[in-house]
Amino acid sequence: MMTQPTTVNPDAARVLRSVAGLLREATHLLHERADAERATSPTRLVALGALLTFAQASALLTTPPFYDVPDRAGSDPLLLTEDAEQLLRTVPIERLPVGASSLVITLCDLVRELRAARG
């Protein structure tokens, strides 16, 4: 049985803002990379996946969206996405808003796609 929190735990909200911020940065970098490559680049599809994952994380925010990007954020979309996944793991799923389990799955899929694209 799934429990639905009436309010999002403040720690969970902070983590979600950071996850969304990391995904936003990764999305931006992937779109820049895709624009520099040919029009049929597979990077474009990964960038779209990153954008959708970012949108999913943003939709879970209960306050007007503003994003925290941790200081350790860099310029590698894979590392940013891995950081987002690790950060999300720090909060028990029952403290996250309804729909977060889907975000966890989508985020893990994105990490896998980025690793495969790297070779």
C-alpha positions in Angstrom: 0.0 0.0 0.0 1.4 3.4 -1.0 1.2 6.2 1.4 0.6 9.7 0.2 2.3 12.5 2.2 0.1 15.5 2.7 3.1 17.8 2.5 6.5 17.1 1.0 9.2 16.7 3.6 11.5 19.8 3.5 14.6 17.7 3.0 12.9 15.8 0.1 11.9 19.2 -1.4 15.5 20.4 -1.2 16.7 17.2 -2.8 14.2 17.4 -5.6 15.2 21.0 -6.3 18.8 19.9 -6.5 18.0 16.8 -8.7 16.0 19.1 -11.0 18.9 21.6 -11.1 21.4 18.9 -12.0 19.1 17.5 -14.7 18.5 21.0 -16.1 22.2 21.6 -16.4 22.7 18.1 -18.0 19.9 18.8 -20.5 21.4 22.1 -21.4 24.8 20.6 -22.0 23.4 17.7 -24.1 21.4 20.1 -26.3 24.5 22.1 -26.9 26.4 19.0 -27.8 23.6 17.8 -30.1 23.5 21.2 -31.8 27.2 21.0 -32.5 26.8 17.5 -34.1 24.9 16.5 -37.2 21.1 16.8 -37.2 20.6 13.0 -36.9 22.9 12.7 -34.0 21.9 10.1 -31.4 22.8 12.8 -28.8 19.6 14.6 -29.7 17.5 11.6 -28.5 19.4 11.4 -25.2 19.0 15.2 -24.8 15.3 14.7 -25.3 15.3 12.0 -22.6 17.1 14.3 -20.3 14.6 17.1 -20.9 11.7 14.8 -20.2 13.4 13.6 -17.0 14.0 17.2 -15.9 10.3 18.0 -16.6 9.3 15.0 -14.5 11.4 16.1 -11.6 10.2 19.7 -11.9 6.6 18.5 -11.9 7.1 17.0 -8.4 8.1 20.4 -6.9 5.3 21.9 -4.9 6.6 25.4 -4.9 7.4 27.6 -7.8 10.3 26.0 -9.6 13.7 27.2 -8.7 16.6 24.9 -8.9 19.6 24.3 -6.7 22.7 23.1 -8.5 25.2 21.7 -6.0 28.7 23.2 -6.0 30.2 20.0 -7.3 28.2 20.2 -10.5 30.5 20.1 -13.5 30.2 20.0 -17.3 29.8 16.3 -17.9 26.1 15.4 -18.5 26.7 11.8 -17.3 28.3 12.9 -14.1 25.6 15.4 -13.5 22.9 12.8 -14.0 24.8 10.2 -11.8 24.9 12.9 -9.1 21.2 13.5 -9.4 20.5 9.8 -9.1 22.8 9.4 -6.0 21.2 12.5 -4.4 17.7 11.1 -5.0 18.7 7.9 -3.2 19.4 9.9 0.0 15.7 10.3 0.6 13.4 7.4 1.5 10.8 7.0 -1.3 7.9 7.4 1.2 9.1 10.9 2.0 8.9 12.0 -1.7 5.7 13.1 -3.4 3.5 10.7 -5.3 5.1 10.0 -8.7 8.7 10.0 -7.4 9.1 6.3 -8.0 8.5 6.9 -11.7 11.2 9.6 -11.6 13.6 7.1 -10.0 13.1 4.6 -12.8 13.3 7.3 -15.5 16.5 8.7 -14.0 18.1 5.3 -13.8 17.2 4.7 -17.5 18.8 8.0 -18.4 22.0 7.2 -16.6 22.1 3.9 -18.4 21.5 5.6 -21.8 24.3 8.1 -21.1 26.7 5.4 -20.1 25.9 3.4 -23.3 26.3 6.6 -25.4 29.7 7.1 -23.9 30.8 3.6 -25.1 
